[in-house]
Amino acid sequence: MLDDKNADGGVELTPEQKKMRRTRNIAIAVALAAFVAIIYAVTVAKLGVNVLKRPI
């Protein structure tokens, strides 16, 4: 995996660019987690207690 260099192997990121990349990645992760939580909550809300009343 190339961490600080592009496919050509020529560009190294500055510490500021690395920090911006990390901040952006964290924001994307938080947004994805929020999306998953919303989908889960909507699913549980729509199914309600019927999920627990399944025949054995």
Wavefront OBJ file of the C-alpha trace (Angstrom):
o trace
v 0.000 0.000 0.000
v 1.321 3.398 -0.902
v 0.883 5.716 2.042
v 2.436 9.040 1.180
v 3.192 8.627 -2.498
v 1.063 8.351 -5.586
v 1.315 5.520 -8.115
v 4.284 7.243 -9.784
v 6.119 7.310 -6.474
v 6.868 11.005 -6.715
v 4.593 13.067 -4.479
v 4.924 13.131 -0.723
v 2.172 14.694 1.328
v 2.931 17.513 3.697
v 1.962 17.116 7.358
v -0.901 19.551 6.753
v -2.206 17.436 3.867
v -1.926 14.290 5.968
v -3.923 15.967 8.734
v -6.588 17.096 6.263
v -6.817 13.580 4.817
v -7.220 12.079 8.283
v -9.890 14.628 9.194
v -11.775 13.909 5.978
v -11.550 10.152 6.538
v -12.889 10.509 10.075
v -15.776 12.643 8.810
v -16.635 10.019 6.195
v -16.504 7.265 8.824
v -18.814 9.204 11.145
v -21.250 9.890 8.313
v -21.264 6.214 7.329
v -21.840 5.111 10.921
v -24.709 7.599 11.253
v -26.255 6.310 8.027
v -26.062 2.712 9.241
v -27.595 3.699 12.586
v -30.463 5.493 10.838
v -31.170 2.526 8.571
v -31.114 0.191 11.588
v -33.438 2.457 13.576
v -35.898 2.776 10.692
v -35.894 -0.980 10.182
v -36.564 -1.651 13.856
v -39.252 1.035 13.931
v -41.028 -0.433 10.907
v -40.864 -4.001 12.157
v -41.606 -3.048 15.746
v -42.273 -5.781 18.250
v -43.248 -8.178 15.485
v -39.606 -9.155 15.289
v -39.898 -10.718 18.733
v -43.144 -12.578 17.924
v -41.729 -15.138 15.531
v -42.924 -18.727 15.606
v -40.386 -21.204 16.867
l 1 2 3 4 5 6 7 8 9 10 11 12 13 14 15 16 17 18 19 20 21 22 23 24 25 26 27 28 29 30 31 32 33 34 35 36 37 38 39 40 41 42 43 44 45 46 47 48 49 50 51 52 53 54 55 56
